[in-house]
Amino acid sequence: MPKESLTITDNRTGKQYELPVSNGAIRAMDLRQIKSGPDDFGLLAYDPGFFNTAACNSKITYIDGDKGILEYRGYPIEQLAERSTFLEVAWLLINGELPNKKQLDAWVTDVTMHTMVHENIKKFLEGFRYDAHPMGILAGTVSALSTFYPDAADIFNSRSREIQICRLIAKMPTLSAMSYRHSVGMPYALPDNQLSYTENFLNMLWKVTEVTYKPNPILAKALDMLFILHADHEQNCSTTAMRCVGSSQVDPFSAVAAAAVALHGPLHGGANEAVLKMLAQIGSKENVPAFIKEVKSGKDLLMGFGHRVYKNYDPRATIIKRMAEQVFDVTGRNPLLDIALELERIALQDDYFVSRKLYPNVDFYSGLIYQAMGFPPSMFTVLFAIPRTAGWVAQWLELLEDKEQKIARPRQIYLGPKRRDYVPAERRA
Ligand code: ACO
């Protein structure tokens, strides 16, 4: 049996150290004993962007980026997308197992019964400018929920955690729809308990004067599938924000607000909005080669391509690309699709992209579908935040139950000036 350890020789001192290896990792704290002299703080691992640092043990989501595999709690994403529903997947992520029929029914009922939000939320929505980005409104209002539910601060009470999680999953679509309707100046639509999770979301978005809104079942199903695909993705930027902020033991509404803000950035959840802008700028299939040339010269990024973890086709992109056809059968074909297909065709043959293992990610096609369904680009990150809330709260629960976790507080390597004395302004050069 090979020994599960790593022997390090410090060439500065000639000393040798043996560090245990567990689950393919050494403990960064074991490096601390490696010192060049008595005043040395101890060796640090320098890892900007956390390329090679595991900050937790997790049993939620498994990704093999080289093989293009994504699993939630061991279930392949392809099977869940085809056979499950978003609420069932949310339960799976949060509780670790698929629910039995009774548990599922109770969970769906609980979520359905908690979709309403306090009337006062409407009042402070009025304070947002008419053109406020819906994601800013969503992050602000979900954070404000902590003031409506002060019991959420009781994070070590498992029953309280269950209640807050149900509230979050139930109210995210309501707040999201309200943020949209505010931006278009429409009155807010009440939730309809007769509808499924995604049907109800569509109802709160699009209902106008009809007594009962009838969502298109194909679009509701497609949205449900998109929600499944976006529900979790292990330690990405927003989930890391959720864990970091959650590690301060703040309530989950505040931590979800922080995660939502992280998701908003164009290198993360904002990428599909950026993809559409890019496709519109390219304008036509004929302009694709010139654009690819710009990207290769470093002037532009091919948005929706590349991923920190996937060095193969993102499995979610494969499912979304297939689903696009079903949606376009209902909505009509998005004219930008041809530009996207041409970009993909050329990029996948080009050595620049092949050698860097840059493939379409989840955002490359999702924006096209959302646009065809009638969502403005400003809603795309909101559509991501709703399902990702399930992943955020699952990761938050895991964090709270992990005895090894502490408040997140990375180290730095200080390279600034050495101690110096203050000089009054009039004597400064
Ligand atoms: N277009 C052109 N070149 C790219 C792209 C791209 N989309 N992505 C990476 N590269 C190049 C980089 O310039 C770099 O080239 P170099 O080695 O010559 O310097 C190389 O590929 C490696 O890229 P990094 O930026 O080091 O990879 P990193 O893991 O840090 O970045 C990221 C991953 C942020 C996703 C990046 O690929 C990117 O910016 N993509 C476009 C934005 C995007 O689609 N984001 C959505 C990600 S999915 C999600 O968050 C849900």
Residues whose N, C-alpha, C, O or C-beta is under 5 A from the ligand:
A	BS01	ACO	P266 L267 H268 G269 A271 V295 D300 L301 L302 M303 G304 F305 G306 H307 R308 R356 N361 D363
